[in-house]
């Protein structure tokens, strides 16, 4: 009479403990796979430029500007940099194949406190594009402002340096490595459980009593096994 597989929780736990090195190997392998398959971390490239708006007397602008009008020019600069008309000129010079909306979403413009300094931040997943975008935008901004507001000049204080921004913090990355290791350990557990259930060899005295239904009177030590 064929009997079903004898399953003992205690023996199964001892079986798992004896295979501790498999779990350690699985955890390390999962963590390494997660580390190797991760992205480089740099998901966006960013550059921040600062420009100063100055107003001078010229043939077409003979009156002196007060402080309020000088600050207003900066407000106008914010609107101009974000305007579709200006970005169309920039897009044409860049030979940008995307839409103006995509170009606009990659620009952040703000005035620094109550000064005549404008901070322009550009972001993109392509480092070369960000650099070209910065150069073309600054050149176009100078020409555009001089044509629109006679006597207004745009002075580049800082072109900025392109830097890569990371999406994940180091803590988040470590958690992802640990999670990958744990998942592989769980897979190893189910594989060991399946191998334990499907094992049909007689290995312990309990197996003999269970399958043959006879008591074990004694056992001999195998001295060849170390």
Secondary structure, 3 states (H helix, E strand, C coil): CCCCCCCCHHHHHHHHHHCHHHHHHHHHHHHHHHHHCCCCCEEEEEEEEEEEEEECCECCECCCCCHHHHHHHHHHHHHHHHCHHHHHHHHHHHCCCCCHHHHHHCEEEEECCCCCEEEEEEEECCHHHHHHHHHHHHHHHHHHHHHHCCCEEEEEEECCCCEEEECCCHHHHHHHHHHHHHHHHHHHHHHHHHHHHHCCCCCCHHHHHHHHCCCCCCCCCCCCCC
